[in-house]
Amino acid sequence: MCVEGLTDVFIGAANRAIPVRRGKGVRRAVPWWTDECSEAVRARNQAFRALRVSMTQQAVLEYQRLRAIVRRTIKRTKRAAWRRLCSTFGRETCMNDVWRIVKKMRGCGGMRRVPVLVDGDLVARTDGEKANMLAKTLSGEAGGVRLSAECLRQRREVLEERRDLGHKKMVFDSVLDVEFTMLELTLAVKRAAAEQIPRTEMALSLAGACRGSALVFLCGRRSNGVTTSICTPMLASSRISLTIYRLYSPSKARLGLRSHVVSRLKWVNEKYEGFLKRRFPRFYILYHTFMTGFRLLLRDAMEVRKIKLKMYYSNMKVHELPYRDMEKLRVFRRDLIKAIPLMLICIPPFANYLVFVLMYFFPRQILIRHFWTPEKQVEYQGVYHARRSQHYAGVLKGLVRAVPHVKNQRQQSQLLDLCDKVVQNRLHPSVTGIQAVRALFSGPPLGMKRLDTNHMRLLSSQLFLTPRLPAFLIRQRLNGHAIELLQLDRALNSLGVLQLSETELREACYMRGLHDPSLSAKQCREWLMQWLQLTSRLKESEVSLLLHSMVLLSVNYHKPFHH
C-alpha cells in the first residue's frame, strides 16, 4: 500500500507540475517550414500588435505589406518543397510512404493519443490493454444491464434469425453470449463516454485505440484477451473504424457548411424569382429567359470542351466525330462569332447599359439563340427562312441561264427538264433527276470555281452567310460551309435518321433549306432521307450541287411529288 500510495503521489505531482496538452491549438510541424517563414510571420505579428496599439493609416499599410510578404514566402517555400519531394519519387517508392509524406506536407496528422488510461484499479498503456478496457466497459451493455426492453427484444430477434451464423457454438439460453447490433454498439459507446470515462478522454482513447488488436476488435473479429461476453456485430460493415475517424474529420464540417450556404442561396433565389413573378411579370420573363440561357450557354461550353479534349487525346479530326458532336461544334462556333461584337461593345466603361438597351430593342440581331424564348426562336427562324426564300427565284433563274452554256446535248436536255419541272410546273423533283446532272456542278458552267459573283451571293443567303464581301471570300466561305455540311450528312447517314428526335429532325431540315411548321415529323423525315440519298454520293468537288439542292428540294416540297 505504501508503494502504491507513493506512486499515486508521484503521478499526482507530475500531473500538477507538467502540463498535459490535449492537442488543441497546437500546430503540427510541416516539412516545408523554414526560418524565412518564421521571420516573416514574426514580423507580421509584430506589425499586427502595433496596429492594435495605434490604429493609423501607416500601421495598416505596414501590416498589409508584411501579410502579403508572408503569403508569398509560404507559397514559394511550399512550391520548392513540393518540387523536391516529387523529384525523390521513383518506381520503387512505396505508396504508403508517399501518402504519409503527403499528409505531413499538408500538415495532416493522426489524432493525439492519451498515453495512459486509468479506470479504477486498471491502468492501460498499450493498445491491447486499451482495447480490453473498452471491452470491459462495454461488457455491461452486452449483458443487458443498461439495455432497455426494446433493445433486448431486438437482440433476441437477431439471435433467432441468425442462429446458424455464429463464429462459435452459442448457448441460446443465455443473453450474454450474443453478437452486438449496430444500435447497441452505438449506445454503448455513447453511454460509456458519458458515465464511465470523461468525455474528452473517451473520444481520444477511442481514436487512439483503433490500431492493432483494437482495430481487429472493431472490424468484427475477436482479439486476444477480449472477454467471451463481448462480440462485435456480424452484420456491421468492416468500415466501422473508418466511420469513427470520419467523425473527427474537418472536411465534413466544410462540406456541411458549403451545402448549407448553397441551400440558403437557392432559397433566396427562389424567393427573389417568386417576388419578380408576382410584382413584375414582364420583367420576370426577361430575367428567367436570361438566366436559363446563361445556364444553357455554360452547359454547351462544357460539352464543347469535352469534345475538344476527346479530339485531342484521341487524335481525331472534326469530320471523324459523331453527328451530334459535329453539330454541337458547328452551332457553338456560329453563336460565339455572333457574340463577339457584343463582347467588344462591353469593353468600354459604362457601356453595359448601352448593351442592355440594344438587347431590349434588337434581340434577334444582338442575342444568340440561348437567350431567346421558345416562341421567339420559332418566330426568328420564320423570319430568317423568309429572307432565304426570297432568293429562290434568283437561284432558279441562274440555273435556267446556265442551260445554253452546256455543251453536251443530253446533259443540256436533262438540266432543262429539271428546271421546267421546278420552275414552270411547280413540282418536287426526284433525286434521280438531280443526280443525272451532277457532272455539270463539278466543272463548267455550274462548278464552284465557275460561278459568277451575283449567283454566289444568292447562294450565300441559303447558308445565312453575309453577301457583302469580296468575291474570293464569298467563294471560299461557300466552299468551306458546303464541305462541312457534306461531312455532317455523312455522319448523319452513319447515325441514321430514325435516331434523331423531332427537335433534332426539324433543326436538320431547317439547316438544309426546309422550314414549314405545318409539316409533320414523318414528312420531315422523308424529306431528310431524300436529301441524304442525294448527298451520300456527292464528292467534295460537287458541293455546288449541294448548295443548289437546298433550293431544288425545298421550293416545292409541299406540292405533290413527281415520280
Residue, then its C-alpha position, 0 to 999 in steps of 0.5 A: m500500500c505504501v508503494e502504491g500510495l507513493t506512486d499515486v503521489f508521484i503521478g499526482a505531482a507530475n500531473r500538477a507540475i507538467p502540463v498535459r496538452r490535449g492537442k488543441g491549438v497546437r500546430r503540427a510541424v510541416p516539412w516545408w517550414t523554414d526560418e524565412c517563414s518564421e521571420a516573416v510571420r514574426a514580423r507580421n505579428q509584430a506589425f499586427r500588435a502595433l496596429r492594435v496599439s495605434m490604429t493609423q493609416q501607416a500601421v495598416l499599410e505596414y501590416q498589409r505589406l508584411r501579410a502579403i510578404v508572408r503569403r508569398t514566402i509560404k507559397r514559394t517555400k511550399r512550391a520548392a518543397w513540393r518540387r523536391l519531394c516529387s523529384t525523390f519519387g521513383r518506381e520503387t517508392c512505396m505508396n504508403d510512404v508517399w501518402r504519409i509524406v503527403k499528409k505531413m506536407r499538408g500538415c495532416g496528422g493522426m489524432r493525439r493519443v492519451p498515453v495512459l488510461v486509468d479506470g479504477d484499479l486498471v491502468a492501460r498503456t498499450d493498445g491491447e490493454k486499451a482495447n480490453m478496457l473498452a471491452k470491459t466497459l462495454s461488457g455491461e451493455a452486452g449483458g443487458v444491464r443498461l439495455s432497455a426492453e426494446c433493445l433486448r427484444q431486438r437482440r433476441e430477434v437477431l439471435e433467432e434469425r441468425r442462429d446458424l451464423g455464429h463464429k462459435k457454438m452459442v448457448f441460446d439460453s443465455v443473453l450474454d453470449v450474443e453478437f452486438t447490433m449496430l444500435e447497441l454498439t452505438l449506445a454503448v459507446k455513447r453511454a460509456a463516454a458519458e458515465q464511465i470515462p470523461r468525455t474528452e478522454m473517451a473520444l481520444s482513447l477511442a481514436g487512439a485505440c483503433r490500431g492493432s488488436a483494437l482495430v481487429f476488435l472493431c472490424g468484427r473479429r475477436s482479439n486476444g484477451v477480449t472477454t467471451s461476453i463481448c462480440t462485435p456485430m456480424l452484420a456491421s460493415s468492416r468500415i466501422s473504424l473508418t466511420i469513427y475517424r470520419l467523425y473527427s474529420p474537418s472536411k465534413a464540417r466544410l462540406g456541411l457548411r458549403s451545402h448549407v450556404v448553397s441551400r440558403l442561396k437557392w432559397v433566396n433565389e427562389k424567393y427573389e424569382g417568386f417576388l419578380k413573378r408576382r410584382f413584375p411579370r414582364f420583367y420576370i420573363l426577361y430575367h428567367t429567359f436570361m438566366t436559363g440561357f446563361r445556364l444553357l450557354l455554360r452547359d454547351a461550353m462544357e460539352v464543347r470542351k469535352i469534345k475538344l479534349k476527346m479530339y485531342y487525346s484521341n487524335m481525331k479530326v472534326h469530320e471523324l466525330p459523331y453527328r451530334d458532336m459535329e453539330k454541337l461544334r458547328v452551332f457553338r462556333r456560329d453563336l460565339i462569332k455572333a457574340i463577339p461584337l457584343m463582347l467588344i461593345c462591353i469593353p468600354p466603361f459604362a457601356n453595359y447599359l448601352v448593351f442592355v438597351l440594344m438587347y431590349f430593342f434588337p434581340r434577334q440581331i444582338l442575342i444568340r439563340h440561348f437567350w431567346t424564348p421558345e416562341k421567339q426562336v420559332e418566330y426568328q427562324g420564320v423570319y430568317h427562312a423568309r429572307r432565304s426564300q426570297h432568293y429562290a427565284g434568283v437561284l432558279k433563274g441562274l440555273v435556267r441561264a446556265v442551260p445554253h452554256v452546256k455543251n453536251q446535248r443530253q446533259q443540256s436536255q436533262l438540266l432543262d427538264l429539271c428546271d421546267k419541272v421546278v420552275q414552270n410546273r411547280l413540282h418536287p423533283s426526284v433525286t434521280g433527276i438531280q443526280a443525272v446532272r451532277a457532272l455539270f456542278s463539278g466543272p463548267p458552267l455550274g462548278m464552284k470555281r465557275l460561278d459568277t459573283n451575283h449567283m454566289r451571293l444568292l447562294s450565300s443567303q441559303l447558308f445565312l452567310t453575309p453577301r457583302l464581301p469580296a468575291f474570293l471570300i464569298r467563294q471560299r466561305l461557300n466552299g468551306h460551309a458546303i464541305e462541312l455540311l457534306q461531312l455532317d450528312r455523312a455522319l448523319n447517314s452513319l447515325g441514321v435518321l430514325q435516331l434523331s428526335e423531332t427537335e433534332l429532325r426539324e433543326a436538320c431540315y431547317m439547316r438544309g433549306l426546309h422550314d414549314p411548321s405545318l409539316s409533320a415529323k414523318q414528312c420531315r423525315e422523308w424529306l431528310m432521307q431524300w436529301l441524304q440519298l442525294t448527298s451520300r454520293l456527292k464528292e467534295s468537288e460537287v458541293s455546288l450541287l449541294l448548295h443548289s439542292m437546298v433550293l431544288l428540294s425545298v421550293n416545292y416540297h409541299k406540292p405533290f411529288h413527281h415520280 
